[in-house]
Amino acid sequence: MTHSNDHQFAKETIAVSLEDEMKKSYLDYAMSVIVGRALPDVRDGLKPVHRRVLYAMHELKNNWN
């Protein structure tokens, strides 16, 4: 079995402050969590976790009555 070495690396490196990169990365992650999970959807007012629970209840035929 042969291994091909098709990895391409950048020709030069760019110095970046670790503190600045962590701030930027954390802010990007936090905003994606807020938008994707914490805010209710405008269409039905449900958060993704609530929608999953209701779907699972429906699949299990666990109705309100």
PyRosetta script that sets phi, psi and omega in degrees:
from pyrosetta import init, pose_from_sequence

init()
pose = pose_from_sequence("MTHSNDHQFAKETIAVSLEDEMKKSYLDYAMSVIVGRALPDVRDGLKPVHRRVLYAMHELKNNWN")
pose.set_psi(1, 126.8)
pose.set_omega(1, -179.5)
pose.set_phi(2, -103.6)
pose.set_psi(2, 148.4)
pose.set_omega(2, 178.1)
pose.set_phi(3, -109.3)
pose.set_psi(3, 125.9)
pose.set_omega(3, 176.6)
pose.set_phi(4, -91.2)
pose.set_psi(4, 143.0)
pose.set_omega(4, -179.1)
pose.set_phi(5, -108.1)
pose.set_psi(5, 76.9)
pose.set_omega(5, -176.2)
pose.set_phi(6, -95.2)
pose.set_psi(6, 13.6)
pose.set_omega(6, -178.2)
pose.set_phi(7, -71.7)
pose.set_psi(7, 134.4)
pose.set_omega(7, 176.8)
pose.set_phi(8, -113.1)
pose.set_psi(8, 130.1)
pose.set_omega(8, -179.0)
pose.set_phi(9, -113.1)
pose.set_psi(9, 156.3)
pose.set_omega(9, 178.0)
pose.set_phi(10, -63.7)
pose.set_psi(10, 145.2)
pose.set_omega(10, -179.0)
pose.set_phi(11, -75.3)
pose.set_psi(11, -26.0)
pose.set_omega(11, 179.9)
pose.set_phi(12, -138.9)
pose.set_psi(12, 159.3)
pose.set_omega(12, 178.9)
pose.set_phi(13, -108.0)
pose.set_psi(13, 153.5)
pose.set_omega(13, 179.5)
pose.set_phi(14, -117.5)
pose.set_psi(14, 124.4)
pose.set_omega(14, 179.1)
pose.set_phi(15, -73.5)
pose.set_psi(15, 127.8)
pose.set_omega(15, -179.7)
pose.set_phi(16, -132.2)
pose.set_psi(16, 138.2)
pose.set_omega(16, 177.0)
pose.set_phi(17, -68.7)
pose.set_psi(17, 127.8)
pose.set_omega(17, -179.6)
pose.set_phi(18, -60.8)
pose.set_psi(18, -41.2)
pose.set_omega(18, -179.6)
pose.set_phi(19, -62.4)
pose.set_psi(19, -45.0)
pose.set_omega(19, 179.5)
pose.set_phi(20, -64.8)
pose.set_psi(20, -41.5)
pose.set_omega(20, -179.6)
pose.set_phi(21, -65.6)
pose.set_psi(21, -40.4)
pose.set_omega(21, 178.1)
pose.set_phi(22, -64.6)
pose.set_psi(22, -42.3)
pose.set_omega(22, 178.7)
pose.set_phi(23, -61.4)
pose.set_psi(23, -47.0)
pose.set_omega(23, -178.2)
pose.set_phi(24, -65.1)
pose.set_psi(24, -45.9)
pose.set_omega(24, -178.3)
pose.set_phi(25, -64.7)
pose.set_psi(25, -41.9)
pose.set_omega(25, -179.7)
pose.set_phi(26, -66.6)
pose.set_psi(26, -40.9)
pose.set_omega(26, 179.1)
pose.set_phi(27, -63.2)
pose.set_psi(27, -42.8)
pose.set_omega(27, 177.2)
pose.set_phi(28, -60.9)
pose.set_psi(28, -43.9)
pose.set_omega(28, -179.7)
pose.set_phi(29, -65.9)
pose.set_psi(29, -45.6)
pose.set_omega(29, -178.7)
pose.set_phi(30, -61.2)
pose.set_psi(30, -41.9)
pose.set_omega(30, 179.5)
pose.set_phi(31, -66.2)
pose.set_psi(31, -37.7)
pose.set_omega(31, 179.2)
pose.set_phi(32, -67.4)
pose.set_psi(32, -35.1)
pose.set_omega(32, 177.1)
pose.set_phi(33, -67.7)
pose.set_psi(33, -44.3)
pose.set_omega(33, -179.4)
pose.set_phi(34, -62.0)
pose.set_psi(34, -47.4)
pose.set_omega(34, -177.9)
pose.set_phi(35, -71.0)
pose.set_psi(35, -40.2)
pose.set_omega(35, -173.8)
pose.set_phi(36, -84.7)
pose.set_psi(36, -27.0)
pose.set_omega(36, -173.4)
pose.set_phi(37, -125.4)
pose.set_psi(37, -39.0)
pose.set_omega(37, -169.2)
pose.set_phi(38, -85.6)
pose.set_psi(38, -27.3)
pose.set_omega(38, -178.6)
pose.set_phi(39, -93.1)
pose.set_psi(39, 134.8)
pose.set_omega(39, 176.8)
pose.set_phi(40, -65.5)
pose.set_psi(40, 151.2)
pose.set_omega(40, 177.7)
pose.set_phi(41, -72.7)
pose.set_psi(41, 140.1)
pose.set_omega(41, -179.1)
pose.set_phi(42, -66.1)
pose.set_psi(42, -32.3)
pose.set_omega(42, -175.1)
pose.set_phi(43, -65.5)
pose.set_psi(43, -42.7)
pose.set_omega(43, -175.2)
pose.set_phi(44, -132.0)
pose.set_psi(44, -2.0)
pose.set_omega(44, 178.1)
pose.set_phi(45, 77.6)
pose.set_psi(45, 9.1)
pose.set_omega(45, -178.2)
pose.set_phi(46, -101.6)
pose.set_psi(46, 146.8)
pose.set_omega(46, 170.9)
pose.set_phi(47, -84.0)
pose.set_psi(47, 158.5)
pose.set_omega(47, -179.3)
pose.set_phi(48, -55.4)
pose.set_psi(48, -38.0)
pose.set_omega(48, -179.0)
pose.set_phi(49, -65.5)
pose.set_psi(49, -38.1)
pose.set_omega(49, 178.8)
pose.set_phi(50, -68.9)
pose.set_psi(50, -37.4)
pose.set_omega(50, 178.5)
pose.set_phi(51, -63.9)
pose.set_psi(51, -40.2)
pose.set_omega(51, 177.6)
pose.set_phi(52, -64.6)
pose.set_psi(52, -39.8)
pose.set_omega(52, 179.1)
pose.set_phi(53, -64.0)
pose.set_psi(53, -46.2)
pose.set_omega(53, 180.0)
pose.set_phi(54, -63.5)
pose.set_psi(54, -38.8)
pose.set_omega(54, 178.5)
pose.set_phi(55, -64.9)
pose.set_psi(55, -43.7)
pose.set_omega(55, 179.1)
pose.set_phi(56, -63.1)
pose.set_psi(56, -40.1)
pose.set_omega(56, 177.4)
pose.set_phi(57, -62.7)
pose.set_psi(57, -40.4)
pose.set_omega(57, 178.5)
pose.set_phi(58, -63.8)
pose.set_psi(58, -44.3)
pose.set_omega(58, 179.8)
pose.set_phi(59, -63.0)
pose.set_psi(59, -33.7)
pose.set_omega(59, 179.7)
pose.set_phi(60, -85.9)
pose.set_psi(60, 3.2)
pose.set_omega(60, -177.6)
pose.set_phi(61, 56.6)
pose.set_psi(61, 38.3)
pose.set_omega(61, 177.5)
pose.set_phi(62, -94.9)
pose.set_psi(62, 81.3)
pose.set_omega(62, -175.3)
pose.set_phi(63, -83.7)
pose.set_psi(63, 167.6)
pose.set_omega(63, -178.1)
pose.set_phi(64, -66.5)
pose.set_psi(64, -25.5)
pose.set_omega(64, -177.8)
pose.set_phi(65, -96.6)
pose.dump_pdb("model.pdb")
